Amino acid sequence: MTDLIASTALDFFLERARTRLRPEPPGPHDSTSNPRGDHDLEPDVLEAALSRPPRLAAVLVPVVPRDDGVSVLFTLRSAHLRDHSGQIAFPGGKIDPGDPSPLAAALREAEEEIGLDPAAVTPLGYLDPYLSGTGFLVTPVVGLVAPDASLRLNPHEVADSFEVPLDFLMNVANHALHSREWRGRQRRYYAIPFGERYIWGVTAGIVRNLYDRLRDADE
């Protein structure tokens, strides 16, 4: 029965991914890219973020089929990093000049950060670009990861990795609006607490976009 439930959950997710994710990434200057981001909650953030050309980045949203359902893989960034230290993130980083695409950049970064073999990832599609308040335009790539894929965490970048059930992430009751002071004023942001884990900021915003893409219109 557990195998049947897991198979049904995976089939349901794959069907929605096939029909509701972007098949191709929008270009950074594509007028249809309509980036999501911190400005969804704080409109004045958009003007500040666009005051200089955005820095391009890509992340992998790793979806993993398990015996009891489907889960999403996250990382915990190392505490000594200069940017976003100790925060929960998806594998990813800046798109280098040598990267032929956001997908290539996301897979390269995932291999560098957590030792995930690109051959173990089946790309499913793209979420909307996410424009952060710090000026990064992030392209999220949703990929199905082989359940037997091995990970080798790079301690210079990643302190830990963990999985969260997709059902938990897609339950809007688990999405909270929190606020904290940033650059002299209170800013609102999405947060998804999961036990002792605190998923927030860009990562939670990307999860929220995954929810928006996969949910039914009347949900």
C-alpha positions in Angstrom: 0.0 0.0 0.0 2.9 2.4 0.8 4.4 1.8 -2.6 1.0 2.5 -4.3 0.6 5.8 -2.3 4.2 6.9 -3.2 3.7 6.0 -6.9 0.4 7.9 -7.0 1.9 11.0 -5.4 4.8 10.9 -7.8 2.6 10.5 -10.9 0.4 13.3 -9.7 3.3 15.6 -9.2 4.9 14.8 -12.5 1.7 15.4 -14.4 1.3 18.9 -12.8 4.9 19.6 -13.4 4.6 18.7 -17.1 1.6 21.0 -17.6 2.3 23.9 -15.2 6.0 24.6 -15.1 7.7 26.7 -17.7 9.3 24.5 -20.4 12.0 27.0 -21.1 13.7 29.6 -18.9 12.8 33.2 -19.8 15.8 35.4 -20.7 16.9 38.0 -18.2 15.7 40.8 -20.6 12.6 39.0 -21.8 9.6 41.2 -21.2 7.5 38.1 -20.4 9.8 36.9 -17.7 7.7 38.8 -15.0 10.1 38.0 -12.2 8.6 37.2 -8.8 10.5 38.2 -5.7 10.6 40.2 -2.5 8.6 42.9 -4.2 5.6 40.7 -4.2 5.2 41.7 -0.6 7.1 45.0 -0.6 6.6 46.8 -3.9 9.3 49.4 -3.2 11.9 46.7 -3.1 11.6 46.3 -6.9 12.8 49.8 -7.6 15.8 49.3 -5.3 16.6 45.9 -6.8 16.5 47.3 -10.3 18.6 50.3 -9.6 21.5 48.4 -11.1 21.7 45.5 -13.5 20.7 42.3 -11.7 23.3 39.6 -11.1 22.2 36.3 -12.7 21.9 33.1 -10.7 20.3 29.7 -10.9 19.2 27.2 -8.3 18.1 23.6 -8.5 14.8 22.7 -6.7 15.6 19.0 -6.2 12.5 16.8 -5.9 13.1 13.2 -4.7 10.7 10.3 -4.9 10.7 8.3 -1.7 8.9 5.2 -0.4 6.4 7.3 1.5 5.8 10.0 -1.1 7.7 12.9 -2.6 10.2 15.2 -0.9 12.2 18.3 -1.6 15.9 18.6 -0.8 17.3 21.6 0.9 20.8 22.6 2.1 22.0 24.5 5.2 24.7 27.0 4.2 27.9 26.9 6.2 28.2 29.4 9.0 31.4 31.0 7.8 30.1 32.1 4.4 30.1 35.8 3.6 26.6 35.9 2.2 23.5 34.2 3.7 25.6 32.1 6.2 23.6 29.6 8.2 20.5 30.0 6.0 18.5 27.3 4.3 18.8 27.3 0.6 18.6 25.3 -2.6 21.8 24.2 -4.3 22.9 27.0 -6.7 24.7 30.2 -7.2 25.8 32.8 -9.8 25.6 31.9 -13.5 29.2 32.0 -14.7 30.2 33.2 -18.2 31.0 29.6 -19.2 27.6 28.3 -18.2 25.6 27.7 -21.4 22.2 27.9 -19.6 20.6 28.4 -16.1 20.1 24.6 -16.1 23.8 24.0 -16.6 24.7 26.5 -13.9 22.2 24.9 -11.4 23.6 21.4 -12.1 27.2 22.6 -11.8 26.5 24.3 -8.5 24.6 21.3 -7.1 27.6 19.1 -8.0 30.0 21.5 -6.4 28.0 22.0 -3.3 26.5 18.6 -2.5 28.2 16.2 -4.9 25.0 15.5 -6.8 25.8 13.8 -10.1 24.1 15.8 -13.0 23.2 12.4 -14.6 21.0 11.7 -11.5 18.8 14.7 -12.3 15.9 14.8 -14.8 15.0 18.5 -15.5 11.2 19.0 -15.3 10.9 22.7 -16.0 11.3 26.2 -14.6 9.6 28.4 -12.0 9.3 32.2 -12.5 12.6 34.1 -12.1 13.0 35.4 -8.5 14.4 38.9 -8.0 15.9 39.3 -4.6 16.1 42.5 -2.7 19.9 42.2 -3.0 19.7 42.3 -6.8 20.1 38.7 -7.8 17.8 37.4 -10.5 17.5 33.7 -9.7 16.2 31.1 -12.2 14.8 28.1 -10.3 15.1 24.8 -12.1 12.9 22.0 -10.9 14.5 18.6 -11.3 13.6 15.0 -10.3 16.5 13.4 -8.5 17.1 9.7 -8.5 16.3 8.3 -5.1 19.5 6.3 -4.9 21.7 9.4 -5.8 24.5 9.8 -3.4 25.5 13.2 -1.9 28.9 14.5 -0.8 28.5 17.8 1.0 31.2 20.4 0.4 31.9 21.6 4.0 33.2 24.9 2.7 29.7 25.7 1.4 27.2 23.4 3.0 26.9 22.4 6.6 23.9 20.0 6.2 21.2 18.7 3.9 17.7 17.6 4.6 14.4 16.8 3.0 10.9 18.1 3.5 7.7 16.3 2.3 6.3 18.0 -0.8 2.8 17.7 0.8 4.0 19.8 3.7 5.4 22.5 1.4 2.3 22.6 -0.8 0.0 23.1 2.2 -0.6 26.8 2.3 -1.4 26.6 6.0 2.3 26.0 6.5 3.2 29.3 4.8 3.6 32.2 7.2 4.2 35.9 6.7 6.9 37.1 9.1 8.8 40.4 9.3 12.1 41.7 10.5 14.1 44.9 10.3 16.2 45.2 7.1 18.1 48.4 6.1 16.2 50.5 8.6 12.6 49.3 8.1 10.4 46.4 8.7 10.2 44.0 5.8 7.7 41.2 5.3 8.7 37.8 3.9 7.5 34.3 3.5 8.6 31.7 6.1 7.9 28.0 6.3 9.0 26.6 9.7 9.6 22.8 9.6 10.4 21.4 13.0 13.7 23.0 14.0 14.3 24.2 10.4 13.4 27.8 9.4 12.9 28.2 5.7 12.6 31.8 4.8 13.5 34.6 2.4 14.3 33.8 -1.2 14.1 30.0 -0.6 10.6 30.3 0.9 9.6 32.6 -1.9 10.6 30.1 -4.5 8.7 27.4 -2.6 5.7 29.7 -2.6 6.0 30.1 -6.4 6.2 26.3 -6.8 2.9 26.2 -4.8 1.4 28.9 -7.0 2.4 26.9 -10.1 1.1 23.5 -9.0 -2.1 24.4 -7.1 -5.5 24.4 -8.6 -7.1 27.8 -9.4 -9.7 27.4 -6.6 -7.2 26.5 -3.9 
